[in-house]
Amino acid sequence: MSLSSIFDRRVRGFRVVEVVCLTILLVLVLGVYLAKTFAGRERAEIASVEQQIEDEKIRVRLLKAEVAYLEQPRRIEMMAQQLGLAPISPEHETTEDALIDVARHAPVAHAPASPTAAANDEAAASEAPESSADDYPAPEQAGQPAGQPSGEGPR
């Protein structure tokens, strides 16, 4: 089979070379179409991520502004005066090394429960469903091994 016979051979009226070239052309067109489609999806995803980044930058800027407002010394001082707080007296100041000794010798102080915490506990208890006998298993009888019914003894 010579090279010239490939160019002259016909299948259903078409030369084999024309059929092969048409097939290659169709594969290339399909490949370009798929590449453009995938590139378009990637471009849309990149745009979405860039928009999310911009939104987060705006949120970070707003949070930094809020922190700057909350950390204003004048505001903190005003709130401290409203709450009746005062600066720490020099007798209560200590060094890092002395903290262990202070913790060992200081009495353990328990903070009194706040009235709101007690009210929250009462509200939670009133909203909780009541327990029934089915909620808890019956206690095992004394001397009875676990897993044996109460009417049977050891065999």
C-alpha positions, 0 to 999 in steps of 0.5 A: 500500500503506497502513500498515493493510494491513501489519497486516492482511496474512497469510502462511500464517495469520500476520500479517506484523507478527507474523512480523517481531516474532517474527524480531526477538525471536529475533535479540535472544534470540540476541544476548543469549545470545552476549553472555553467552557471550562475557562469561563467557569473558572473565570466566574469562580475567580470573580466570586472569590475576588468578590468574597475577598473584597467583602471580607476586606470591608468587614475587616475595616469595619471591625478595626473601626469598631475596635478603635472606638471600643478602645478609646480611653475616654470611653473606657474611663466614662464606663468605669466611672458609671460602674464605680470602678477605681484604679488599683491601689499600690498595695494590691499590685504585685510582681509576676514572681509573687503571684504564686505566693499570693494565690497560696495565701489568699482565701478562696472567695466564691462569688455570690450568685447573681439574681439573674442567674437564679432567675434563669435557673428557675425559668429553665427548671419550669420549662423542662419536662417532668420526669416519669418512671420510665426515664430512669431504670429501677435500681438493682436489688442488693446482692443481686448480680447484674443481668439476673432477673430479681426472681431467680437465684444462682443455679 
